[in-house]
């Protein structure tokens, strides 16, 4: 670990020299590239330097204790040693976490897909509730949301809704939301007051660039059709809606919410790229982990990851066995407690597997 940290500090210092090189001052692209890399290293270098300072202070305090005969000074030295040892242990843990390899997708924007599962109209209403929850969450973090495609049920719900979330670190937070979400409540249409259970699936895809995924034009079948409203009626005279079919995998993407055919084509291509990348990433995870599957972050749809129980005012994340008894707050976007715990569990598993 110390060799890695020394190498990172050396690279940080090299970047500072490069950014102050007079010959590079006019190369804005290079300066921006170096500045971004330096910013990514700044926290770990700061902690590493603090770690080295405290190691030196600990050595000095132990040396003092070894040669000091005055009882009061010895007591002070012992207190300092105890405090430094505890602080150094905390810094070592922080440095191990900072050295964990980052998911290259963490800083990407996100394409989220929420689809109704079991439960009929109630499942569609739950999709709408989840969409509002993520919209509130994005607003709290200063992110922007754009709806890409939606299929309404006509009673305020959605059969499916696909939307983009744009903002710093969007994927790093929302990736833990992939999976089956379950709701337990009395539907408004239920005359007998019986509790129904409905589900919705959430998929979180990192928005990828063309350079990240190989997508050949000859592998794509493109069809155009007229956009439809909630009841299925055509709302545009021109065929602006786009359907892309990826022939090798059979993946189909439809987009109709943009104003022009070109915009819908670009949006559909973005979604297709993200889905293809996710397929490839899952293959790599399977190869690396074999039969083992982590419940954190994999988004396996066979697993019910979270239950929203309205009668008990409770939301439970089954992956970490965490329940919050404030359902209205959760539905208003207060989901950081879940995400923080999931991220912590993910880090702990990586540390336990000897990644660092």
PyMOL commands that set and color helices and strands:
alter all, ss='L'
color gray80, all
select helices_A, chain A and resi 2-19+22-24+28-67+71-99+121-140+170-177+217-219+261-289+327-331+336-352
alter helices_A, ss='H'
color red, helices_A
select strands_A, chain A and resi 110-116+144-152+158-166+179-185+196-206+220-225+241-246+251-255+304-309+314-317+322-324
alter strands_A, ss='S'
color yellow, strands_A
deselect
rebuild
show_as cartoon
